[in-house]
Amino acid sequence: MKEDFRLEKDSLGNIKVPKDKFWGAQTQRSIKNFSVGDELIPLDIIYSLTLIKKAAAITNFDLGILESSKKDLIILSCNDILNGMFDDQFPLKIWQTGSGTQTNMNVNEVISNIGALKNGSEMGKNNPLHPNDDVNKCQSTNDTFPTAIQISVAKEINKLFYSIDKIYESLENKKEAWKSFIKIGRTHFQDAVPITYGQEISAWSDQIKQSKESILKSMEDLYQLPLGGTAVGTGINCPRTFSEKTIRFISKETNLPFKKSDNYFSLMSSHDRLANIMSQLKNLACSLFKISNDIKILSSGPRSGIYELLIPQNEPGSSIMPGKVNPTQCEALSMICAQIMGLDYSVSIANCSGTLQMNEYKPLIGFNILKSINLLSEGINNFRVNLIEDMKPNLKIAKYNLENSLMLVTALVPEIGYEKAAEIAKLAYNENCNLKEAAIKLGYLNKEKFDSLIKAEKMI
C-alpha cells in the first residue's frame, strides 16, 4: 500500500511530510540529512523552547506586533506541547547543525500546525501561524537554543539536588550512629592511626555537601539568559523591551530567578557558564567515584580482604563461584562517574571550539549536561537505596585489625621519640609479636606505662 504523504513546498523543491505528523519541511529535511545515532534532542530542551515561544507570543502581543488571535493560538499550542501531548513530534537527532536551528524550526513548525488544527485550517495551507514570522518573531536560534539549554539545566538540577540531599542525609545518619566505633585508618593502602567509622564517613558526606555548594554557586551565572540577542548578539529585529518582558514571564512560569544578560555577545559566542556547570557535575562524579571505591575496598573479603564494611547481598555475585557477594552498586556508580568525566571532556572541547559570534556545538553541550544530571540523579538514588542505607560496620573485624596494627606505636613518639618507636614497630613485625611485648623487650617502657599511652580512644 502506498504511503500517504502531505506535500510541503519550499525553495528547494517538494518535501514529503507524513500526513499524521505536525512538523514541516525543515524538520523533514533534517530527518533525511541528519540520521546519525539514536540520541534525540532531550524533551527538556523542547519544552524550554516551547516555553520561550509562549512567552515571546505574550510579549509580542503586549508590544503591539502580534495579533491577539495569533497569540492565543500560540499559547494554546504551546500548552498542549508542555502537557506532553505531542512528544512524538520532535524526532530530530543531537548530531545536527551546531546551532540547533533544525530543532528550533521543528518546534516552530509543530506549534504552527497545532495552531492550524485548532483553527480548523489545513496544515501547511492557509495556516494562520507562520513558523518564522509569528512563532519565531523577535527570535533567532542563536539566542533561543542556548536560552533553552540554560532553562532546562536550571529546572532539572533540582532533581539532582534532591538526590544529593537524600544521600547526604543517609551518610550523616551513619556518621552519627557509628561515631563511637573505632577502627584503623589507612594511608597509601597501609595501616595508619586510628579513626572512627563516623569520622571516615564524615569525609564522604562533606564531599557531597561541598559538591552541591559548588553547583549552586555555578547556577548563579546560569540565570543570565541571552534571549534578545537574536542572530549575533546585536538584537536585530527585536524590540528593546522584548528580552526583559519575555524573561520576566519565563521566571514566573519556572519560579527561577532568570534575568537578561549584561552581554549577549559573550553568552552566544561562548558557553563558559554551561561548561562550568558541567565541570561541577564532573567534580561531583569524582567525589562519588572516590566514595564508591572506598566502600569497595573496605567491604573487600570476606576472608582475604579488609571486610570492615558489610554491604547488602542484593544478588548472586558470580555465575561460577557460589556464595560470592560483589560490590555491584559501587561498580555501577563508578561506571556512571566515568561516563560523566568523558561527557565533561566533550563539553570542554565543544565550548572552546566555537567560532567568532557563535558556538556551533550547542546540541552536544545541552545533551551532555542534561544526560549527566539524569545519570547522577538516578545513580545516586540507586546507590543510596541499594547500598548505603543497609550498609553495616563489621565491628569484630575492625577490632581485630585495630588491635593488631603496628601504627598504634605513633602514640609512643611524644614519650620515647620517633627512633625508639620505630624500633618497637620493627621488632614487633619481625618477631610477629605485639607492640607491648616489643616495647618491654627493648626496655623502653614497662607494661603500666605502655597501657597508659596506647589507648585508641585517645588517638581519634
N, C-alpha and C positions, 0 to 999 in steps of 0.2 A: 504494500500500500504506500502510495506516495505521501511523503511527509508534508504537512500543511505549514506554509510559511507566510509571514506577513512581510511585505516588501517595503523597505525603507530606502529612500533615495538620498544620496548626498553627492558632493562634488567629485567623489572618487568612483561613483557608479552605484549600482544596485547592491545593497547589503541585505541578505535574507535573515530575518529575525523570526524565531518561532512565535506563533500566534499567542501561545499561552504565557509568554514572557513579557514583563513590563519594562525591560530595558530597551535601548535603541541601537542605532547604527554604530556609535562609537564603542559601546560595550561589546557588541557582536564582533566588531573588528578586532578588539583586544583579545577576545576568546580565541580567535583564529591565529593571531600573530604572537600571542604570549601564552603558550600552553605547557610551560615547563613546571614540573613538580606538582605536588599536591597541596602546597601551603596557600591557602586563600587569605586575602586581606581580612584581619580579625573583625568580627562583628562589632567589637567595641569601637573601632575606628569608624565603621559605617554609621553606628548610632551617634557618634560625636559629630560626624559630618552632617548628619540629618538634623541634629540639634542646631548646628550653625545655620543651616538653610532656614529652619523655622524662625530662629532669632533674627536672621537677616531680613526675612519677609516682613516681620513685625516692624523692624526699624525702617525699612524702605517705605512701608505704608505711612509710618509716622512722619517721614521726611517728604512725603507727597510725590514719590517717584514710582509707586506700585499701587495699582488699583485695589480696592477693597476686596473685590471678588477673587482676584488672583491671590491676594494674601490669605484669604480664608481657605482656598483650595490647597495652597502650600501647607498651611498649618494642619489641615485635616489629613493630608497625605503623609506628612512627617509624623503625626501622631500614630498613624497605622504602622509605619515602619518601626517607630520606637516601642510599640507594643508587641513587636515580634511577628507581625502578620505577613511580612514579606522577606523573611530571612533568606529564602531560596532565590531571591532576585539579585544577589550580589556574588557572582561566580568568579570574579577576577582573581588572578594569582598575585602573589607578592612580587614575582620576578617579571615586572613590567617597567614602564617608564619610571625613572628615578624620582620624578616629581609627584607621582601618584595621580596624574591627570586623568587617566582612564577610569580610575575608581571614583574620582570626583565627578566625572561625567556619568558614570554608572548611577550614582546617587541622584544627580540632576535628572537623568532620563527616567528613572523609576518614579521619582516624585511627580514629574511632568505627566507620565502616563497613568499613575494612580489618580491624579487630578482630572485627567480626561475621562476616566471611568466614572468618577463621582459626578462629573458634569454631564454625563450622558453622551460624550463625544467619542469618536473612534480614535483609538491610539494611533498616533503618527499622522492623523489627518484632521485638520481644523482643531488642533489641540489648543485649549485655552491657555496652557502654560508652555512657554518656550524654555527648554533646558538651560540655555545660556542667558537669554535676555531677561528672564523672570526669576528662575530658581537660583541662578548663579550671579544675579545682579550685585554689583559692587564687590565682587569677589574674584579671586584667582586661585587656582590650585596651589600656587606657590605660597599663599598665606593661609588658606583653609586647611590644607593637609597637615602641615606641622601643628596648626592650632588643634586639629582633631586628635593628633597623637598626644599632645600635652594634656588635653581634657581627658582622654582615655586613661592615660597613665595616672593622672591625679585621682580619678574615680576608682580605678582598680587597685591602687596602692592600699586602700582601706582594707581590702580582703587580706592583703599580706600583713598589715598591722594587727589584724585580729589573730592571725596565726602566730605572729611573733609574741603577742601579749599572752596567749594561752600557753605556749611552751615556756615562756619566761616565768609565768605563774607556777607551772608544774615544777620547773627546776628550783625555784625559790622554796617551794614546799619541801622538796627533797633536802635542800640545803639546811632548812630549819630542823627537819626531823632527824637528820644524820649529823648534826653539828657536834655531838659528843663522841662519835665513833672515830677512834684514832687508827691510822694506817700509815704505811711507809710512803713517803713521797719519792719521786723519781725524776732524775735529770739525765740526759744523754742515754736513756734506756737503762740506767744504772740506779742502784739504791741511793737515795738521798736522805734527808732528815724527815722526821715525822710530820704529818699533816692530818687534818680531819677530813672525813668524807665531805662534810659541809663546806670546808674551805676549798676543796678540789672542785666541787660543783659550783661554788660561787664564781669561779673563773668563767665557767660556761655561761651562767645566767647573765653575768655582766657583759660578756662579749655580745650576747643577743641584745641586751639593753642599749649598748653603745651603737650597735649597727642600726637600730631603729632611730636613735637620735640623729645619726649621720644622714639617714634617708630623709628625715623630717627637715633638716637644715637645707638639703638639696631641693626639697619641694618648694621652698620659698621662692626660688628663682623660676620654677616651672609655672608659677601662676601668672607670669607676664606673657601675654599672648601676642603673636604677630598679626592677628586679624586686622585688616585695614591697610596692610602694606601692598596688597594686590600683586602685581607682576614681579617687581624688583625691589620693592620697599618704598617707592615714592608715593604710593596710594593713588595712582592714576585711576580715573573712572570711579572714584569712591568719595562721597561727600565727607567733609571734615569731621562731622559728629557721628558718622556711621559706626566707627570702631567702639567708642565708649558706650553708645546706646546698645549695641549688639552684645558686647561683653557683659554689660550690666544684666541683661536678660539671661545669658548663659550662667552667670554667677548665681542668680536667683534660682534657676532650674536645678543646678547641681549642688547648691549650698556650699560652694567653694569660692574662695576669695580671688577670682581671676581679675586681672586688670590689663589695661592697654600697655603695650611695651613702650619703653622710652626710646627704643631704636629698632625699627623694623628691619633695617639692613642687616644688623647683627643676627637677629633671630632667624632670618630667612636664608642667609648665606652660610650659616654655621649652626649646628645643633649642639653646642657645648653643654647647654643645660640638660638636654636629654642624655648626652654621653655621661655627664656627671651622675645622673640618677642611675644609669646602667652600671657605672663604676661602684656606686654604693651597694647596689644589688650584688655585684661580684664580691665585694668585701663581706657582705652577709654570708654569701655562699662559702667564702674562705673560712669564716668562723664556724659555720655548720660542718664543713669538711673536717676541720680540726676536732670538733666535739665528737663527731661520729667515729673518727679514728681513735680518739682517746677511749671511748666506750668499747670499741672493738678490741683494743689492746687489753684493757682492764678486765674484760669478760673472757679473755682467751683461756683455753683449757679444754676440759676440766682438770686433767691430771698433769698436763705438760705446759701449762701457761700460767698467767698471773691469777686469774679466776677470782678477783676481788669484787667483781660485779656479777650478779645473776640476772640474765636477761630472759624475757619471756620466750617460751618454747612454742612459737606460733605455727611451725610446720616442720616436717622432716627436713633435715639439713643436707642429706645426701641420698643419691639413688643407689649407692653401692655400700656405704658404711652405715649400718643400723645404729640408731640412738644418737646420731650426730646432731648437734644444735649449732647452727651458724648465725653470725650477726647480720642477717639478711637486711634488716631495716637500716643498719649502718651503711651497707653496701649500696642500697637503693638511693639513699640520700647522697652518698658520695658521688654516684654517677650523675645525679641531678646537678650537684655543685660543679662537677667537671664540665658539664654541658653549659652551664651559665658562664663559667670562665671563658669558654670558647665564644659564646654569644657576645660577651663583653668585648672580646678582641675584635670581632667583626664590627661592632658598633664603633669602636675606636678608629678602625680603618675607614669606615664609612663616613664618620664625622670629619676626619681630616682630609677627605678626598673630594669634598665639594669644590666647585669652581666658581670664582667671581661672585655673582649676585645670588647664587642658589646652590644648595646642596642637593645632589641628584641621587641620594641614597635613602630617601625618606621611607619608602615601604619597608626596607630591611631594618632600619632603625626602630620604627614603630613595632614591627613584628617581633624583633628580638627582645625588646623591653617588655612588651606585654606577655610574651611567652615566658620570660624569666619570672615575672611576677606570678603568673599562674603556676609554674613549676614549683617555685619556692613556697607559695601558699599551700598547695596540696601536699608537697613533700614534707613540710614542717608538721602539718596536721597528722599525716600518716606516721611520721617518726614519733611524735608525741603519744598518740593513741596506742600504737602497737609496740612501743618500746619504753619510752621514758616513764610513763605513768605506772607500769608494772615492774620496773627495774628495781632490784633489791641489793643491799650490801651483803657480801659474804663475810660475816664478822669472824668466823672461825679461821678462814684462810688469812684474813687481814691481820689477826692477832698473831698467827704463826709467823707470817712474813715480817711483822714489826719486831717481834722478839728476837728474830734471827738476823736482823740487819746489822751489818758492821758499821753503818753510818751513824748509829747512835753514839759512837765514840766522839762525835763532834761536840757533844755536851761536856766532854772532859777537857777540851782545849783551854778554856779560861783558867782551869785549875792546874794542869800539868804542862801545858804548851802543845803546840802543833806536832813537834817531832816525836815526843813521847806517846802522844795519842796515836800517831801513825804507826809506831812500833807495836802498840797494843793491837791495832786492827790487823797488821800484817801477821803477827803471831797467831791471832785467833783464826785467820784464814788458813795459814799454812798447817796448823795443827788441828784444824776442824774443831775448835773449842769455842766457848762463848767469850764475850768481851770481859766479863768479870773474872773468869779464870785466867785470861791472859794478863789482865792488869795486876792481879795478885801474884802471878808467877814472875812477872817482871819487877815486882816490888814497888810499883809506882803508887798503888792505892790499896787500902785494906777493904774488906767486904763492906763495912759500915759506910765508909766514905764513898765507895763506888755506888752503893744503893741510894745514897742521898743525892748524888749527882745525876745518875741515869734514871730519870723519871719522864716518860714520854709525854705525860700531860703537861709538863712544864716546858716542853720543847716546841709546842704548836703555836 
